[in-house]
Amino acid sequence: MAPSAISEYPPAQDAGQALESLSDAIDEVNCIKYDSQAKFDTEKDKTQFRQYEDACDRVKNFYREQHEKQTVAYNLAARTRFNSAARVRTEMTVWQAIEKLNTLVDESDPDTELSQIEHLLQSAEAIRRDGKPRWMQLTGLIHDLGKLMLFFPELGTQGQWDVVGDTFPVGCAFDKRIVLSDTFAANPDTKDPVFSSKFGIYSPGCGLDNVMLSWGHDEYLYHVVKDQSTLPDEALAMIRYHSFYPWHREGAYHELMSKKDHAMMKAVQAFNPYDLYSKSDDVPSVEELKPYYLELIDEFFPQKVVKW
């Protein structure tokens, strides 16, 4: 566990800065070209990165640890903790959650580091300017709120490897198209005859709704909002799969897809540019935009207060 990140609210600035620096470093090598109809990024340099062999040691070390520790056993335990009836779930509105997440970033140097709320608003505003649906605007606003898991020690969050980074299925063979896939050699599931087989505990065409993806902020937020909002399936897919690059970028695990998943993949691919490329846009005014997004939140979260 990472007590410096979760023991108190707000967390230590250096802990939040470390997490965001790592997340930004991962995003930098994740920037990829998409043949989408997005307009906001047409003049941006989207040279294909994802050159993980040339990534900094911090990113390589992160994935080495993540690939070793994201096991079936860990994922089952994480979901057990999440679903435990004994877990006292913090209750906050979505905007309160955004403001709490904002404390993960050291704002002492705004010239070099954006706060979480600014990044979320950048994503949402880019989607809004392109005339995308209101539910997609809201998805842009909340897509990183799963990082709130760092505040809840009862979830057993370890710090970084089970919060950020590319995601992938557990319970079946780790595909070679996962970044730095050779580092899975240290994962004990690679020695299990079932978990290391092509389909493992799944069956062809079972659908990604029935697949256990590595636990992190994407998966956590998906489970938080799917029963507490009226967001459509496309929005839920954008939240759950936006870090599932082996699937929506590299073409891995398509044998597990259902008919529904093909439509969901198009939605995720349409969303990702707004996450990756909006970070260089002008810094938005939180106070000016807050009334619009409060109304938008209420539209899709009718209960107002969310159990996190």
Secondary structure, DSSP 8 states (H G I E B T S, - for coil): --HHHHSSSS--HHHHHHHHHHHHHHHHHH---------TTTTS-------GGGS-HHHHHHHHHHHHH--HHHHHHHHHHHH-TT----EEEHHHHHHHHGGGS-TT-TTT---HHHHHHHHHHHHHHTT--HHHHHHHHHTTGGGGGGG-GGG---SSTTTSS---BSSS---TTSTTGGGGGG-GGGGSTTTTSSSTTS-TT--GGGS-B--SHHHHHHHHHTTT----HHHHHHHHHTT-HHHHTT-TTGGG--HHHHHHHHHHHHHHHHHHSGGGS----HHHHHHHHHHHHHHH-TTSEEE-
